[in-house]
Amino acid sequence: MSSSLIDIRNLEIAFGGGAVRAVRGVSFSLGQEKLGIIGESGSGKSTVGRAIMKLLPPTAVVTADRMTFRDVDLIKAGERRMMTIRGRRIGLILQDPKYSLNPVMRIGEQIAETYRFHYPKANAKQAHQQTLAMLEAVQIRDPESVARLYPHEISGGMGQRVMIAMMLIAEPEVLIADEPTSALDVTVRLEILALLDELVARRNLGLIFISHDLNLVRNFCDRVLIMYAGRVVEVLRASDFANARHPYTQGLLASLPSIDDPPVRLPILKRDPAWLTDIGLEAAR
């Protein structure tokens, strides 16, 4: 794997004046690869993604021994520095485009606005040309027509393609995709994943793919972090899931239904309080 794009060591995130520890001791690095982060709702996976972008509320207390993007110390970076990183160097794709796109602006205007923000010397014509080229790159047919539409006039799958176009138009080095396909049907989901896979490979991006869908992540990503209650309990190559050692990962795998050999009843995940402690983590290794 190439040199790290993002390097995080002992990340801690707390809310309520430090009383609620949402993320505890998370460490990982990201190269030019597809890194999955999976876990149940509330496990802290999206909180980690937002911490990298410094998009957590002011009440969040974020500390780390190290949290860097390339040569930038993200812990010390101020808002002015982050404005040059968000979108331009690290893009964030959110779960549902209907909550992310401006309902009163045409699609083309929103993408062009993103381009001109990061390339202020570009004129309106250049921004429009780049917008159409990016819509075509995410496999939208007739980009001229789509650019004139409002968000409510496009489907969910097309909306997600628009979000990907908006994030990629500034040519970032890293993409953080937070549940980008969970609102889509299976066929469209596969199309979006294939599109992301092709774009990541062609542009040599680093991708953090956040999801609760174990099957999706292990078939799409190169490496996977499994999070439980704010901690990383296991790190695996996606191809090595059959050799998972932590009982939480094993329990997630056991809970997946099989078409070929359907069980009479799916097992219920039995949680151990020791998983919340360092002793529990060491015992599973």
C-alpha positions in Angstrom: 0.0 0.0 0.0 1.2 3.5 -0.8 2.0 6.2 1.8 -0.9 7.2 4.0 -3.3 9.9 3.0 -5.0 9.9 6.4 -3.3 8.8 9.6 -5.3 8.6 12.9 -3.9 7.4 16.3 -6.0 7.2 19.5 -8.9 9.3 18.4 -11.3 10.2 21.2 -14.6 12.1 20.7 -16.9 13.0 23.6 -20.1 15.1 24.0 -21.8 16.6 26.9 -18.7 18.3 28.3 -16.8 15.1 27.9 -19.3 13.0 29.8 -20.4 10.9 26.8 -17.5 9.2 25.0 -18.8 8.4 21.5 -15.5 7.3 20.0 -12.7 5.7 22.1 -9.1 5.0 21.1 -9.7 4.7 17.3 -6.6 4.2 15.2 -6.2 3.6 11.5 -4.5 4.8 8.3 -5.9 5.2 4.8 -3.9 4.8 1.6 -5.1 4.7 -2.0 -7.6 2.0 -1.2 -11.2 1.4 -0.3 -11.5 1.2 3.5 -14.8 0.1 5.0 -16.0 1.1 8.4 -19.0 -1.0 9.6 -21.0 -1.2 12.8 -24.4 -0.9 14.2 -26.2 2.5 14.5 -24.5 4.4 17.3 -21.2 2.6 17.0 -19.4 5.9 16.1 -18.5 5.2 12.5 -20.2 8.4 11.1 -18.8 10.4 13.9 -15.3 9.4 12.9 -16.0 10.5 9.3 -17.3 13.9 10.4 -14.3 14.4 12.8 -11.9 14.1 9.9 -13.9 16.8 8.1 -14.2 18.8 11.4 -17.9 19.0 10.9 -18.9 17.9 14.5 -20.8 20.4 16.6 -18.8 22.9 18.7 -19.8 20.9 21.9 -17.8 17.9 20.7 -14.5 17.4 22.4 -12.0 15.8 19.9 -8.5 14.7 20.9 -6.0 12.4 19.3 -2.3 11.5 19.5 -2.3 12.1 15.8 -4.9 12.9 13.2 -3.3 14.1 9.9 -4.3 14.4 6.3 -1.1 14.4 4.2 1.0 17.1 5.9 -2.0 18.8 7.7 -2.6 18.4 11.4 -6.4 18.2 11.5 -6.6 18.6 15.2 -4.8 22.0 15.0 -6.2 23.1 11.7 -8.5 26.2 12.0 -11.7 26.8 10.0 -9.9 28.9 7.4 -7.5 26.0 6.6 -10.3 23.4 6.7 -12.2 25.5 4.1 -9.4 24.8 1.7 -9.5 21.0 2.5 -13.2 20.3 2.6 -14.5 19.5 -0.9 -11.2 20.5 -2.5 -9.0 17.7 -1.0 -11.5 15.6 1.0 -15.0 15.1 -0.3 -18.0 13.9 1.7 -20.9 12.0 0.1 -23.9 11.8 2.4 -26.7 9.2 2.6 -29.7 10.8 1.0 -29.4 13.5 -1.7 -32.8 15.0 -0.9 -31.3 16.2 2.3 -28.1 17.4 0.8 -29.1 19.2 -2.4 -30.6 22.7 -2.3 -34.3 22.2 -3.4 -34.5 25.7 -5.0 -31.4 25.5 -7.1 -31.0 23.7 -10.4 -28.7 20.7 -10.4 -26.2 22.3 -12.8 -26.1 25.5 -10.7 -25.2 23.6 -7.5 -22.4 21.6 -9.1 -21.0 24.7 -10.9 -21.2 26.7 -7.6 -19.0 24.0 -6.0 -16.5 24.2 -8.8 -16.2 28.0 -8.8 -15.8 28.0 -5.0 -12.7 25.8 -5.2 -11.5 27.4 -8.5 -12.3 31.1 -8.0 -10.6 32.1 -11.2 -12.9 30.0 -13.4 -15.7 31.9 -15.2 -19.3 30.8 -15.6 -18.7 29.1 -19.0 -15.8 27.1 -17.7 -17.8 26.0 -14.6 -20.7 25.0 -16.8 -18.5 22.9 -19.1 -16.9 21.2 -16.1 -20.3 20.5 -14.7 -21.5 18.8 -17.9 -18.2 16.8 -18.1 -18.6 15.6 -14.5 -22.3 14.6 -15.0 -21.2 12.6 -18.0 -18.3 11.0 -15.9 -20.9 9.7 -13.4 -22.8 8.1 -16.3 -25.7 10.5 -16.5 -27.2 10.5 -20.0 -28.1 13.9 -21.5 -26.2 16.0 -18.9 -27.5 19.2 -20.5 -31.1 18.3 -19.6 -30.3 17.0 -16.1 -28.3 20.1 -15.3 -31.5 22.2 -15.8 -33.6 20.1 -13.4 -34.4 20.7 -9.8 -33.6 18.0 -7.2 -37.2 16.9 -6.8 -37.3 16.1 -10.5 -34.7 13.4 -10.4 -34.7 9.9 -9.0 -32.8 8.8 -5.9 -30.2 7.0 -8.0 -29.6 10.0 -10.2 -29.5 12.2 -7.1 -26.7 10.1 -5.7 -24.8 10.3 -8.9 -25.2 14.1 -8.8 -23.8 14.1 -5.2 -20.8 12.1 -6.4 -20.3 14.5 -9.3 -20.5 17.5 -6.9 -17.9 15.9 -4.6 -15.5 14.9 -7.4 -15.6 18.1 -9.5 -13.0 19.6 -7.3 -10.7 16.6 -7.8 -10.2 15.6 -4.1 -7.6 13.0 -3.0 -10.0 11.3 -0.4 -13.7 10.5 -0.5 -15.7 9.8 2.6 -18.9 8.0 1.6 -21.4 7.8 4.5 -24.1 5.2 3.8 -24.2 6.4 0.1 -26.4 3.5 -1.1 -28.7 2.7 1.8 -31.6 4.8 0.4 -31.4 3.0 -3.0 -32.9 -0.2 -4.4 -30.6 -3.1 -5.0 -30.1 -2.6 -8.8 -29.3 1.1 -8.5 -27.1 0.3 -5.5 -24.9 -2.0 -7.6 -24.6 0.7 -10.3 -23.5 3.3 -7.8 -20.9 0.9 -6.2 -19.6 0.1 -9.7 -19.3 3.8 -10.5 -17.5 4.5 -7.2 -15.1 1.6 -7.8 -14.3 2.8 -11.3 -13.8 6.4 -10.2 -11.6 5.4 -7.2 -9.4 3.3 -9.5 -9.1 5.8 -12.3 -8.4 8.8 -10.0 -6.2 6.9 -7.5 -8.4 8.1 -4.6 -8.6 7.0 -1.0 -12.1 6.0 -0.1 -13.6 5.6 3.4 -16.9 3.7 3.0 -19.1 3.9 6.0 -21.9 1.4 6.2 -23.9 -1.1 8.4 -24.2 -3.5 5.5 -21.6 -6.2 6.2 -22.1 -8.1 2.9 -21.8 -5.0 0.9 -18.6 -3.8 2.5 -16.8 -7.1 2.5 -17.5 -7.5 -1.2 -16.7 -3.9 -2.2 -13.8 -2.7 0.1 -10.1 -3.7 0.4 -9.9 -3.5 4.2 -12.6 -3.3 6.9 -12.7 -1.7 10.4 -15.4 -3.2 12.6 -16.6 -0.8 15.3 -18.6 -1.5 18.4 -19.6 1.0 21.0 -17.1 3.6 19.8 -14.2 1.3 19.4 -12.4 -0.6 16.6 -12.7 -4.2 17.7 -11.1 -5.7 14.6 -9.4 -4.9 11.4 -9.5 -7.3 8.5 -8.7 -7.7 4.8 -12.1 -7.8 3.2 -11.1 -11.2 1.7 -10.3 -12.5 5.1 -13.7 -12.2 6.8 -14.0 -16.0 7.2 -11.1 -15.8 9.7 -12.6 -13.1 11.9 -11.6 -13.5 15.5 -13.6 -11.1 17.5 -16.9 -12.6 18.8 -18.8 -9.4 17.7 -17.6 -9.8 14.1 -18.3 -13.6 14.3 -21.8 -12.7 15.6 -22.5 -10.3 12.7 -21.4 -13.0 10.2 -23.6 -15.6 11.9 -26.6 -13.3 11.7 -26.5 -13.1 7.9 -29.2 -15.2 6.2 -28.1 -17.7 3.6 -30.1 -18.5 0.4 -28.3 -21.8 -0.1 -28.6 -23.0 3.5 -31.3 -21.0 5.3 -31.3 -21.6 9.0 -34.5 -22.4 11.0 -33.8 -19.3 13.1 -31.1 -16.7 12.8 -28.9 -16.6 15.9 -29.1 -13.6 18.2 -25.9 -11.7 18.9 -24.9 -12.1 22.5 -23.0 -9.1 23.7 -20.3 -9.4 26.3 -19.6 -6.3 28.6 -15.9 -7.2 28.3 -16.0 -5.9 24.7 -16.2 -2.4 26.1 -12.8 -2.8 27.9 -9.2 -3.1 26.8 -9.1 -6.6 28.3 -12.0 -7.7 26.1 -10.2 -6.4 23.0 -6.9 -8.1 23.9 -8.7 -11.4 24.6 -10.1 -11.5 21.1 -6.7 -11.0 19.4 
